[in-house]
Amino acid sequence: MTILIALLALGGLTLVLALMLIIANKKLYVYEDPRIDVVEGMLPHANCGACGYPGCRPFAEALVKGEMPPAKCSVSSEEGQKEIAQFLGVDAGSEEKKVARLACAGGNNVAINRARYEGISSCRAEALVSGGGKGCSWGCLSHGDCEKVCDFDAITMNAFGLPVVDEAKCTACGDCVEVCPKDLFSIHPVSHRLWVACKSLEAGDGVLEECEVGCTACGKCAMDAPSLITMINNLPVVDYSKNHQTQAPIQRCPTGAIVWLEKNGEVIKGAEAKKIIRKGKLKMGES
């Protein structure tokens, strides 16, 4: 008899709990548009965050709600964006491609090291040791953390230990921006062709003792384009809200610290920039 009562009690409790779960499911049910799963399946699943969302799923939700255009996904191809737009019955929209830009040209053929670092091959690790051994405190440390963290193979280290960004592959995800301990990377629209390839805040010819292509804050670029360039903390700053499709500011730069970046990856320096012909690595302390 005791066993029977226990079984009935257990059965009754199970029934009550089941009814509570059914009621809770109906009361707390949140409708989710089935198109979200379909759109998510059309996305590249890179989860890179370049669209401004933490992953492809929340971006798919925003697309279905009409909060974002498909073109906002910089990883999707144009065909992929159009496919999503057709499925949702919306315009694909347009978004200027953005890429990562590097504010340093101090490769090991033009910039010197004042100290030899031995340890983990990592820019972040070296930067923890008094900022690194490079003579220029703002310069690239050349261990390639940015190359390692890029999931799209858009960054490669050149022969002089400098990262080179492939515009065609770059999705502007910002991983290189986050990993660089010197804050040398920033995300820019590809139309930003006029570029200051230096972050040194020093002034005068003493800069050249550490890096032959560093900005000496001479201000010639600002003189030649006063409405476009302002000297701030010994460094030219381009106002990209103005018409910046001009190579005039680079022409008199004596070191080539301000350049013009072509679509094919070519870096154009001004007529008065010092020609760098050295192909080998500078010896430690050599200047």
Residue pairs with C-beta under 8 A, 6 or more apart in sequence:
33 64
35 64
35 87
35 88
36 57
36 60
36 61
36 64
37 60
38 87
39 60
39 63
39 64
39 84
39 87
39 88
40 56
40 57
40 60
42 76
42 80
42 83
42 84
42 87
43 56
43 59
43 60
43 73
43 76
43 80
43 84
44 56
44 73
44 75
44 76
44 80
45 56
46 56
46 75
46 151
46 152
46 171
46 173
47 54
47 55
47 56
48 75
48 151
48 152
48 171
48 173
48 175
49 55
49 173
49 174
50 73
50 74
50 75
50 98
50 171
50 172
50 173
50 174
51 59
51 68
51 72
51 73
51 74
52 68
52 72
53 59
53 62
59 68
59 72
59 73
62 68
63 69
63 70
63 84
63 88
64 88
66 90
69 85
69 90
69 91
69 92
69 93
69 94
69 95
70 76
70 80
70 81
70 82
70 84
70 85
70 88
70 90
70 92
70 93
71 81
71 92
71 93
71 94
71 95
72 93
72 95
73 80
73 81
74 95
74 97
74 98
74 171
74 172
75 152
75 171
76 84
81 92
82 92
84 92
85 91
85 92
85 93
96 189
96 190
96 191
97 167
97 172
97 189
97 190
98 172
98 187
98 188
98 189
98 190
99 165
99 167
99 170
99 172
99 187
99 188
99 190
100 154
100 155
100 165
100 170
100 172
100 174
100 176
100 177
100 185
100 186
100 187
100 188
101 165
101 185
101 186
101 187
101 188
101 192
101 195
101 261
102 140
102 162
102 163
102 165
102 184
102 185
102 197
103 184
103 185
103 186
103 195
103 196
103 197
103 198
103 199
104 138
104 139
104 140
104 162
104 182
104 184
104 197
104 198
104 199
105 162
105 197
105 198
105 213
105 256
105 257
105 259
105 267
106 134
106 136
106 139
106 140
106 162
106 198
106 211
106 213
106 214
107 142
107 158
107 159
107 160
107 161
107 162
108 142
108 160
108 161
108 281
108 282
109 160
109 276
109 278
109 279
109 280
109 281
109 282
110 160
110 211
110 212
110 213
110 276
110 278
110 282
111 134
111 135
111 136
111 139
111 210
111 211
111 212
111 213
111 214
111 282
112 134
112 135
112 210
112 211
112 282
112 283
112 284
112 285
112 286
112 287
113 133
113 134
113 135
113 282
113 284
113 285
114 133
114 134
114 135
114 284
114 285
115 130
115 133
115 284
116 133
116 284
117 126
117 129
117 132
117 133
119 125
119 126
119 129
121 143
121 144
122 143
122 145
123 132
123 140
123 141
123 142
123 143
123 144
123 145
123 146
123 179
123 180
123 181
123 182
124 145
124 179
124 181
125 143
126 132
126 133
126 141
126 143
127 141
127 181
127 182
131 137
132 141
134 140
134 141
134 210
135 209
135 210
135 211
135 287
136 200
136 207
136 210
136 211
136 214
137 200
138 182
138 184
138 198
138 199
138 200
138 201
139 182
139 200
139 210
139 211
140 161
140 162
140 163
140 182
140 184
141 181
141 182
142 157
142 161
142 162
144 155
144 157
144 163
145 179
145 180
145 181
146 155
146 163
146 175
146 176
146 179
146 180
146 185
147 155
147 156
147 157
147 163
149 175
149 176
149 178
149 179
150 175
150 176
151 173
151 175
152 169
152 170
152 171
152 173
153 166
153 169
154 165
154 166
154 169
154 170
154 171
155 163
155 164
155 165
155 166
155 170
155 176
156 163
156 164
156 166
157 163
157 164
158 164
160 281
163 176
164 265
165 176
166 265
167 190
167 263
167 265
172 187
174 187
176 185
177 183
177 185
177 186
177 187
182 199
183 199
184 199
188 240
190 263
191 245
192 238
192 240
192 244
193 244
193 245
193 260
193 261
193 262
194 228
194 238
194 244
194 245
194 246
194 247
194 249
194 250
194 258
194 260
195 238
195 258
195 259
195 260
195 261
196 215
196 235
196 236
196 237
196 238
196 257
196 258
197 213
197 256
197 257
197 258
197 259
197 267
198 211
198 213
198 214
198 215
198 235
198 257
198 258
199 235
200 207
200 211
200 214
200 215
200 234
200 235
201 233
201 234
201 235
202 214
202 217
202 234
203 216
203 217
203 234
204 216
204 217
205 216
207 214
207 215
207 216
207 217
208 214
208 216
208 255
209 287
210 287
212 255
212 274
212 276
213 255
213 256
213 257
213 274
213 276
214 255
214 257
215 234
215 235
215 236
215 255
215 257
215 258
216 254
216 255
216 257
217 231
217 234
217 235
218 253
218 254
219 231
219 236
220 252
220 253
220 254
221 229
221 236
221 249
221 250
221 252
221 253
221 258
222 229
222 230
222 231
222 236
222 249
224 248
224 249
224 251
224 252
225 246
225 248
225 249
227 239
227 242
228 238
228 239
228 242
228 243
228 244
228 246
228 249
229 236
229 237
229 238
229 239
229 249
230 236
230 237
230 239
231 237
236 249
236 258
238 244
238 249
247 260
247 268
247 270
249 258
250 256
250 258
250 259
250 260
250 268
250 269
250 270
250 273
251 270
251 271
251 272
252 270
252 271
252 272
253 269
253 270
253 272
253 273
254 272
254 273
254 274
255 273
255 274
256 269
256 270
256 273
256 274
256 276
258 270
259 267
259 268
259 269
260 267
260 268
260 269
261 267
261 268
262 268
